[in-house]
Amino acid sequence: MTRVGQDCQLIVCGDTKQSDFDPKREKSGFAQLLEIAKNLPKWFDITTFRPQDIVRSAFVKDFIIEVDRVIP
């Protein structure tokens, strides 16, 4: 982030629910980045996709909705 120059555009994609880190020992900086970005609306636009935006398949949509219900 500290290397972004004038008139540059940076696109970051991620999912706070997906990580390869062991949550007991490590944590991703992505959630922290989102919190910082929320406090800087002049510089960041945040798009949040929800289960109703899923177009891969009905199975995937239903599965994600159920996961969100069971594991908040």
C-alpha positions as CSV (number, residue, x, y, z in Angstrom):
1,M,0.0,0.0,0.0
2,T,2.8,2.4,0.8
3,R,4.2,2.1,-2.8
4,V,1.0,3.2,-4.6
5,G,1.8,6.2,-6.8
6,Q,-0.3,9.2,-8.0
7,D,-3.1,8.2,-10.4
8,C,-2.6,4.5,-9.6
9,Q,-5.5,2.1,-9.0
10,L,-5.2,-0.8,-6.7
11,I,-7.7,-3.6,-6.7
12,V,-7.7,-6.1,-3.7
13,C,-10.0,-9.1,-3.7
14,G,-10.4,-11.3,-0.7
15,D,-12.7,-13.2,1.7
16,T,-12.4,-12.8,5.4
17,K,-13.9,-16.3,5.8
18,Q,-11.2,-18.0,3.7
19,S,-7.7,-18.3,5.0
20,D,-4.8,-20.9,5.0
21,F,-3.6,-19.6,8.4
22,D,-4.1,-21.5,11.6
23,P,-6.3,-19.0,13.5
24,K,-4.7,-20.2,16.8
25,R,-1.2,-19.1,15.7
26,E,-1.6,-16.7,12.8
27,K,-4.0,-14.1,11.5
28,S,-4.5,-12.6,8.1
29,G,-4.2,-8.8,7.6
30,F,-7.1,-8.7,5.2
31,A,-9.7,-8.0,7.9
32,Q,-7.5,-5.2,9.3
33,L,-7.2,-3.8,5.8
34,L,-11.0,-3.7,5.4
35,E,-11.3,-1.8,8.7
36,I,-8.7,0.8,7.6
37,A,-10.4,1.1,4.2
38,K,-13.8,1.7,5.9
39,N,-12.3,4.7,7.7
40,L,-10.9,6.2,4.5
41,P,-14.0,6.4,2.2
42,K,-12.3,9.2,0.2
43,W,-9.7,6.7,-1.0
44,F,-11.5,3.3,-0.9
45,D,-14.6,1.8,-2.5
46,I,-15.6,-1.5,-0.9
47,T,-17.9,-3.9,-2.6
48,T,-19.3,-6.7,-0.5
49,F,-20.9,-9.7,-2.2
50,R,-23.6,-11.6,-0.4
51,P,-25.0,-15.2,-1.0
52,Q,-27.7,-13.8,-3.3
53,D,-24.9,-12.7,-5.6
54,I,-23.7,-16.2,-6.2
55,V,-24.2,-17.4,-9.8
56,R,-22.0,-20.5,-9.9
57,S,-24.8,-23.0,-9.0
58,A,-27.8,-23.4,-6.8
59,F,-25.9,-26.0,-4.8
60,V,-23.0,-23.5,-4.0
61,K,-25.5,-20.8,-3.1
62,D,-27.4,-23.1,-0.7
63,F,-24.2,-24.4,0.8
64,I,-22.8,-21.0,1.5
65,I,-26.1,-19.8,3.0
66,E,-26.1,-22.8,5.3
67,V,-22.4,-22.4,6.2
68,D,-23.1,-18.8,7.2
69,R,-26.1,-19.9,9.3
70,V,-24.2,-22.7,11.1
71,I,-20.8,-20.9,11.4
72,P,-21.4,-17.2,11.9
